[in-house]
């Protein structure tokens, strides 16, 4: 049955950034088929299910262009230990969980994504095949970025020794191709698979070029963690003799289908190189603030990059990401007016969907996919609602997002997530986190941990 949301405020996020007041949006199958005055939309879709939109704003869903769902395992801990982490445990806490438990932690990340209005996410990690089926069941769009590296990363991080192994790189390539064969286009097209180089210091020139060739052959997007720390910059300079972005340029990994994550520690000439390539820069503002870094977002945009946004580690709240991004860039510039909330919303919606190769979503326009969120605007922190985009970016919370639709189907409605067993996932994730961290601490009692964790079960 077609659906009409009527008498709502419609935030289009289209090229003109139109906001329609006391308007309606009509959905049939998976598409937006009507947009405008309520009477006109009702005439276009007689017999449609009508959703009362009074006191509501309808916006396109957010696109999280850089995240790691399973790192919800370290929530409340790793945010406070910089990058690279100053915690020196010989093993990662993730090594203490099974594949089934990794799946639960990924589901927890997807659940938080839904609750904070994310209709599309770029999930980046290793062995994603383990939980790809669970991601398909979430109801949202997910790009799976299986990471590739041929560096012995523990040896580099702990001993400063950079050794590369062809077999490790070959295995990475095989995993990407197998994941693409099995999952690209699955779940009625909601799942896609990208090529993901881990980071400049972690990938040799030969592997970087092979990843670029694979990306072109598969016709998909690509990503990399780029200039995320000064440690990375120093490592690439020491091993390759150039800056990280220059290293990518030398090996043809800069292009207009690349989503570069972070871009925090960049020289001016690197910003110029990245901009000339037409790449997307994922402004992962919340984790950047936690790490004490700030990318030069305005300069990246002026150089030619399209700015998108991501949450990165331990959190999936894109409402927080927008607000933090607005504040960070204003503080960095010393400017109380720029960027505007409307610009930041565009980064998190239309720009982000384009970055993920999702040209049919990201704005509310006739003919586009019906990927949208419904926000309750009649909240103490949002009224008066005369400029709802600004009110929501400055003051909004995930709890304001009451409903979500993807492909014309409700994923969350009136505060209830319809595609996942929320109580079971939350309870199991709590058990997994306590157990994994408890085992790690028990195995390494002499490793300093300057915080107290409650690992009782």
C-alpha positions as CSV (number, residue, x, y, z in Angstrom):
1,X,0.0,0.0,0.0
2,X,1.3,3.5,-0.8
3,X,2.1,5.7,2.2
4,X,1.6,9.5,2.7
5,X,3.2,11.4,5.5
6,X,1.2,14.6,5.5
7,X,1.2,18.0,7.2
8,X,4.9,17.7,8.0
9,X,8.0,19.8,7.6
10,X,9.9,18.2,4.7
11,X,13.7,18.9,4.8
12,X,14.7,17.9,1.3
13,X,18.5,18.2,1.4
14,X,18.3,18.6,-2.4
15,X,20.6,20.9,-4.3
16,X,18.5,23.9,-3.3
17,X,18.2,22.8,0.3
18,X,14.5,23.3,0.2
19,X,12.4,23.0,3.3
20,X,8.7,22.6,2.7
21,X,6.2,23.5,5.5
22,X,2.9,21.8,6.1
23,X,3.7,19.5,3.2
24,X,3.3,15.9,2.4
25,X,5.5,13.2,0.9
26,X,4.1,10.2,-1.0
27,X,5.8,6.8,-1.2
28,X,4.9,4.0,-3.5
29,X,6.9,0.7,-3.5
30,X,10.5,1.9,-2.8
31,X,10.3,5.4,-4.3
32,X,9.2,8.9,-3.5
33,X,6.4,9.6,-6.0
34,X,5.0,12.9,-4.7
35,X,6.1,15.9,-2.7
36,X,4.3,19.1,-2.0
37,X,1.0,20.4,-0.6
38,X,-1.0,17.7,1.2
39,X,-4.1,18.0,-1.0
40,X,-2.0,17.4,-4.1
41,X,-0.2,14.4,-2.7
42,X,-3.5,12.8,-1.6
43,X,-4.9,13.3,-5.1
44,X,-1.9,11.5,-6.5
45,X,-2.2,8.5,-4.2
46,X,-5.9,7.8,-3.3
47,X,-6.3,5.0,-0.8
48,X,-2.8,5.4,0.6
49,X,-2.0,4.7,4.3
50,X,-1.8,8.2,5.9
51,X,0.7,9.0,8.6
52,X,0.0,12.2,10.6
53,X,3.1,14.4,10.2
54,X,1.9,17.3,12.4
55,X,4.7,18.2,14.8
56,X,7.1,16.1,12.8
57,X,10.0,16.8,10.4
58,X,10.9,14.4,7.6
59,X,14.6,14.3,6.5
60,X,16.7,12.0,4.4
61,X,18.5,9.4,6.6
62,X,22.2,9.9,7.5
63,X,25.1,8.2,5.7
64,X,27.9,7.1,8.1
65,X,30.8,7.0,5.7
66,X,33.4,5.5,8.1
67,X,32.6,3.1,11.0
68,X,33.6,-0.2,12.7
69,X,30.5,-1.8,14.2
70,X,32.3,-4.4,16.2
71,X,34.4,-1.8,18.1
72,X,31.4,-1.2,20.2
73,X,33.2,-3.8,22.3
74,X,35.6,-1.1,23.5
75,X,32.9,1.6,24.3
76,X,33.8,3.8,27.2
77,X,37.4,2.6,27.3
78,X,39.4,3.2,24.1
79,X,38.0,6.7,23.6
80,X,40.3,7.9,26.3
81,X,43.6,6.3,25.2
82,X,44.6,8.2,22.1
83,X,45.7,6.7,18.8
84,X,47.8,4.6,18.5
85,X,46.4,3.4,21.8
86,X,48.5,4.0,24.9
87,X,47.1,0.8,26.4
88,X,49.8,-1.8,25.9
89,X,48.1,-5.1,26.2
90,X,49.9,-7.8,24.2
91,X,46.5,-9.0,22.8
92,X,43.6,-7.1,21.5
93,X,40.3,-7.5,23.4
94,X,38.7,-8.5,20.2
95,X,40.7,-11.7,20.2
96,X,38.7,-12.9,23.2
97,X,35.4,-13.1,21.4
98,X,34.0,-15.7,19.0
99,X,32.6,-15.1,15.5
100,X,29.1,-15.3,16.9
101,X,30.0,-12.7,19.6
102,X,31.5,-10.4,16.9
103,X,28.2,-10.7,15.1
104,X,26.3,-9.5,18.2
105,X,28.6,-6.5,18.6
106,X,28.1,-5.6,14.9
107,X,24.4,-5.9,15.5
108,X,24.7,-3.5,18.5
109,X,26.4,-1.0,16.2
110,X,23.7,-1.3,13.6
111,X,21.0,-1.0,16.2
112,X,22.5,2.3,17.5
113,X,22.8,3.4,13.8
114,X,19.1,2.9,13.3
115,X,18.2,4.7,16.5
116,X,20.2,7.7,15.5
117,X,18.8,8.0,12.0
118,X,21.4,6.3,9.8
119,X,20.0,4.7,6.7
120,X,23.4,3.9,5.1
121,X,26.7,2.9,6.7
122,X,30.2,2.0,5.5
123,X,31.3,-0.8,7.7
124,X,35.0,-1.3,7.5
125,X,36.9,-4.3,9.0
126,X,38.3,-7.7,8.6
127,X,36.5,-11.0,7.9
128,X,33.2,-9.3,7.3
129,X,31.8,-12.5,5.9
130,X,31.3,-13.6,9.5
131,X,28.4,-11.1,10.0
132,X,27.4,-10.1,6.5
133,X,24.1,-12.0,6.8
134,X,23.3,-10.3,10.0
135,X,23.9,-6.9,8.4
136,X,21.6,-7.8,5.5
137,X,18.8,-8.4,8.1
138,X,19.1,-4.9,9.6
139,X,17.0,-3.3,6.9
140,X,19.5,-0.5,6.2
141,X,22.0,0.0,3.4
142,X,25.5,-1.2,4.3
143,X,28.6,-1.0,2.3
144,X,31.1,-3.7,3.4
145,X,34.7,-2.6,3.3
146,X,36.9,-5.7,3.8
147,X,40.3,-4.3,4.7
148,X,43.6,-5.3,3.0
149,X,47.1,-5.0,4.4
150,X,50.4,-6.8,4.1
151,X,52.2,-5.2,7.0
152,X,53.0,-7.2,10.2
153,X,51.0,-4.5,12.1
154,X,51.8,-5.6,15.7
155,X,55.5,-5.6,15.0
156,X,55.3,-2.2,13.5
157,X,53.2,-0.8,16.4
158,X,55.3,-2.3,19.2
159,X,58.8,-2.6,17.8
160,X,58.8,0.0,15.0
161,X,59.8,-2.7,12.5
162,X,58.0,-2.5,9.1
163,X,57.9,-5.9,7.4
164,X,55.6,-6.8,4.5
165,X,54.4,-10.2,3.5
166,X,53.1,-11.0,0.0
167,X,51.0,-13.9,1.2
168,X,49.2,-11.7,3.7
169,X,48.3,-9.2,1.0
170,X,47.2,-12.0,-1.4
171,X,44.9,-13.3,1.3
172,X,43.4,-9.8,1.7
173,X,42.7,-9.6,-2.0
174,X,41.0,-13.0,-2.0
175,X,38.8,-12.1,0.9
176,X,37.6,-8.9,-0.9
177,X,36.8,-10.7,-4.1
178,X,35.0,-13.5,-2.3
179,X,32.9,-11.1,-0.3
180,X,32.1,-9.2,-3.4
181,X,31.0,-12.3,-5.2
182,X,28.8,-13.5,-2.4
183,X,27.3,-10.2,-1.1
184,X,27.5,-7.4,-3.6
185,X,23.9,-6.5,-4.5
186,X,22.4,-8.8,-1.9
187,X,19.3,-7.9,0.3
188,X,17.5,-6.3,-2.7
189,X,20.6,-4.2,-3.4
190,X,21.0,-2.9,0.1
191,X,24.4,-4.5,0.6
192,X,27.4,-3.6,-1.5
193,X,31.1,-4.4,-1.2
194,X,34.0,-2.0,-1.5
195,X,37.7,-2.2,-1.7
196,X,39.5,-1.1,1.5
197,X,43.2,-0.5,1.9
198,X,43.8,-0.3,5.7
199,X,46.2,2.6,5.9
200,X,49.2,4.0,3.9
201,X,51.8,2.5,6.3
202,X,50.0,-0.9,6.3
203,X,50.0,-1.4,2.5
204,X,53.0,-1.9,0.2
205,X,53.2,-0.2,-3.2
206,X,52.5,-3.5,-5.0
207,X,49.4,-4.3,-2.9
208,X,48.1,-0.7,-3.2
209,X,48.3,-0.9,-7.0
210,X,46.6,-4.3,-7.0
211,X,43.8,-2.9,-4.9
212,X,43.3,-0.1,-7.3
213,X,43.1,-2.5,-10.2
214,X,40.6,-4.7,-8.3
215,X,38.5,-1.6,-7.5
216,X,38.3,-0.7,-11.2
217,X,37.6,-4.2,-12.3
218,X,34.8,-4.6,-9.7
219,X,33.4,-1.1,-10.4
220,X,33.0,-0.3,-6.8
221,X,34.1,2.4,-4.4
222,X,37.3,2.3,-2.3
223,X,38.4,3.6,1.1
224,X,41.5,4.0,3.3
225,X,42.3,5.5,6.7
226,X,44.4,8.5,5.7
227,X,46.5,10.8,7.8
228,X,44.7,9.8,11.0
229,X,47.7,10.3,13.3
230,X,51.2,11.9,13.4
231,X,52.5,8.4,14.0
232,X,51.2,7.3,10.6
233,X,52.8,10.4,8.9
234,X,56.1,9.7,10.5
235,X,56.0,6.0,9.6
236,X,55.2,6.6,5.9
237,X,57.9,9.3,5.7
238,X,60.4,6.9,7.3
239,X,59.5,3.9,5.1
240,X,58.5,5.6,1.8
241,X,60.2,9.0,2.0
242,X,57.0,10.9,1.2
243,X,53.9,12.0,3.0
244,X,50.9,9.6,3.1
245,X,48.8,11.4,0.5
246,X,51.8,11.7,-1.8
247,X,52.4,7.9,-1.4
248,X,48.8,7.2,-2.5
249,X,49.3,9.6,-5.4
250,X,52.4,7.8,-6.5
251,X,50.5,4.5,-6.6
252,X,47.3,5.7,-8.3
253,X,45.1,5.3,-5.2
254,X,43.7,8.9,-5.3
255,X,40.6,9.1,-7.4
256,X,37.0,10.3,-7.4
257,X,35.5,7.1,-6.0
258,X,37.8,7.1,-2.9
259,X,36.4,7.8,0.5
260,X,39.4,9.0,2.6
261,X,38.7,8.5,6.3
262,X,40.0,11.1,8.8
263,X,42.4,13.4,6.9
264,X,43.4,14.9,10.2
265,X,47.2,15.3,10.0
266,X,47.7,16.7,6.5
267,X,50.2,19.2,5.0
268,X,48.8,21.8,2.7
269,X,50.3,20.1,-0.4
270,X,48.5,16.9,0.6
271,X,45.2,18.7,0.8
272,X,45.8,20.0,-2.7
273,X,46.6,16.5,-4.0
274,X,43.5,15.0,-2.4
275,X,41.3,17.8,-3.7
276,X,42.5,17.5,-7.2
277,X,41.6,13.9,-7.3
278,X,38.0,14.6,-6.5
279,X,38.0,12.2,-3.6
280,X,35.5,12.3,-0.7
281,X,36.8,13.2,2.8
282,X,35.0,11.5,5.7
283,X,35.0,14.0,8.5
284,X,34.9,11.7,11.6
285,X,34.4,14.6,13.9
286,X,33.4,12.9,17.2
287,X,36.4,10.6,17.3
288,X,38.6,13.4,16.1
289,X,37.5,15.6,19.0
290,X,38.2,12.7,21.4
291,X,41.6,12.2,20.0
292,X,42.4,16.0,20.1
293,X,42.8,16.3,16.3
294,X,41.0,18.6,13.9
295,X,41.1,18.1,10.1
296,X,41.1,21.3,8.0
297,X,37.6,20.8,6.6
298,X,37.1,24.1,4.9
299,X,40.5,23.8,3.2
300,X,39.7,20.3,2.0
301,X,36.4,21.4,0.5
302,X,38.0,24.5,-1.1
303,X,40.6,22.2,-2.7
304,X,37.9,20.0,-4.3
305,X,37.0,17.3,-1.8
306,X,33.4,16.6,-1.1
307,X,32.9,16.4,2.6
308,X,31.0,13.5,4.1
309,X,30.8,12.3,7.7
310,X,31.5,9.2,9.8
311,X,31.4,8.1,13.4
312,X,34.5,5.7,13.4
313,X,35.1,3.8,16.7
314,X,32.9,2.9,19.6
315,X,29.9,5.0,18.6
316,X,27.3,5.2,15.8
317,X,25.5,8.5,16.7
318,X,25.4,10.6,13.6
319,X,23.5,13.3,15.4
320,X,26.5,13.8,17.7
321,X,28.8,13.6,14.7
322,X,27.0,16.5,13.0
323,X,27.0,18.7,16.0
324,X,30.6,18.0,16.9
325,X,31.6,18.7,13.3
326,X,29.9,22.0,13.3
327,X,31.5,23.0,16.6
328,X,35.0,21.7,15.8
329,X,35.2,23.6,12.5
330,X,33.9,26.8,14.0
331,X,36.4,26.7,16.8
332,X,39.2,25.9,14.4
333,X,38.3,28.8,12.1
334,X,37.4,31.1,15.0
335,X,34.1,31.8,13.1
336,X,30.7,31.8,14.8
337,X,28.8,31.5,11.6
338,X,30.6,29.0,9.3
339,X,29.9,26.2,8.6
340,X,26.1,26.5,8.8
341,X,23.9,23.8,10.2
342,X,22.4,23.4,6.7
343,X,25.8,22.7,5.3
344,X,26.6,20.2,7.9
345,X,23.3,18.4,7.3
346,X,24.3,18.2,3.6
347,X,27.6,16.6,4.6
348,X,25.8,13.9,6.6
349,X,23.0,13.2,4.1
350,X,23.3,14.0,0.4
351,X,27.1,14.1,0.3
352,X,27.5,10.9,2.3
353,X,25.1,8.9,0.1
354,X,27.0,10.0,-3.0
355,X,30.3,9.1,-1.3
356,X,29.0,5.5,-0.8
357,X,27.9,5.3,-4.5
358,X,24.2,5.6,-3.5
359,X,23.0,8.1,-6.1
360,X,19.3,7.2,-5.7
361,X,19.2,8.3,-2.0
362,X,20.4,11.0,0.3
363,X,17.8,13.7,-0.6
364,X,14.0,13.8,-0.6
365,X,13.0,14.3,-4.3
366,X,10.5,12.7,-6.6
367,X,12.0,9.6,-8.1
368,X,14.5,9.0,-5.3
369,X,14.5,6.0,-3.0
370,X,12.2,6.4,0.0
371,X,15.1,6.4,2.6
372,X,14.0,8.8,5.3
373,X,13.7,9.5,9.0
374,X,10.8,11.1,10.9
375,X,11.7,13.4,13.8
376,X,9.5,14.5,16.6
377,X,10.0,18.3,16.7
378,X,7.6,18.9,19.6
379,X,10.3,18.5,22.2
380,X,11.4,21.0,24.9
381,X,14.9,21.3,23.3
382,X,13.7,21.8,19.7
383,X,10.8,24.3,19.9
384,X,10.2,26.8,18.5
385,X,10.8,25.0,15.2
386,X,11.0,28.0,12.9
387,X,14.4,26.9,11.6
388,X,14.3,23.2,12.2
389,X,17.6,22.2,10.6
390,X,19.5,24.5,12.9
391,X,17.5,23.5,15.9
392,X,18.1,19.8,15.2
393,X,21.8,20.1,14.4
394,X,22.5,22.3,17.5
395,X,20.1,20.6,19.9
396,X,18.8,17.3,18.6
397,X,19.3,13.8,20.1
398,X,18.9,10.3,18.6
399,X,15.7,9.9,20.8
400,X,14.1,12.6,18.6
401,X,14.3,10.1,15.6
402,X,11.0,8.2,16.0
403,X,10.7,6.4,12.6
404,X,12.9,5.3,9.7
405,X,12.1,4.0,6.3
406,X,14.5,2.4,3.8
407,X,13.4,1.3,0.3
408,X,9.9,2.3,1.3
409,X,9.7,-0.1,4.2
410,X,9.6,0.8,7.9
411,X,12.8,-0.2,9.7
412,X,11.8,1.7,12.9
413,X,8.3,3.0,13.6
414,X,7.1,5.1,16.5
415,X,10.2,4.3,18.4
416,X,10.2,0.6,17.9
417,X,12.9,-1.1,15.8
418,X,11.2,-3.6,13.6
419,X,14.1,-5.5,12.1
420,X,16.1,-6.5,15.1
421,X,15.5,-8.0,18.6
422,X,16.7,-5.0,20.5
423,X,16.4,-6.3,24.1
424,X,18.2,-9.5,23.3
425,X,21.0,-7.8,21.4
426,X,21.6,-5.3,24.2
427,X,21.6,-7.9,26.9
428,X,24.0,-10.2,25.0
429,X,26.4,-7.4,24.1
430,X,26.6,-6.4,27.7
431,X,27.5,-10.0,28.7
432,X,30.1,-10.2,25.9
433,X,31.8,-7.0,26.7
434,X,32.1,-7.8,30.4
435,X,33.4,-11.3,29.8
436,X,36.0,-10.2,27.1
437,X,37.5,-7.4,29.1
438,X,37.4,-9.5,32.3
439,X,39.5,-12.2,30.6
440,X,41.9,-9.7,29.1
441,X,42.6,-8.1,32.5
442,X,42.9,-11.5,34.2
443,X,45.5,-12.7,31.6
444,X,47.6,-9.5,31.9
445,X,47.3,-8.3,35.5
446,X,50.6,-6.5,35.4
447,X,49.7,-4.3,32.4
448,X,48.9,-0.8,33.7
449,X,45.2,0.2,33.3
450,X,44.7,3.7,34.8
451,X,40.9,3.3,35.0
452,X,38.6,0.9,36.8
453,X,36.3,-1.4,34.9
454,X,33.4,-3.2,36.4
455,X,33.7,-6.6,34.8
456,X,31.4,-8.5,37.1
457,X,28.9,-10.7,35.4
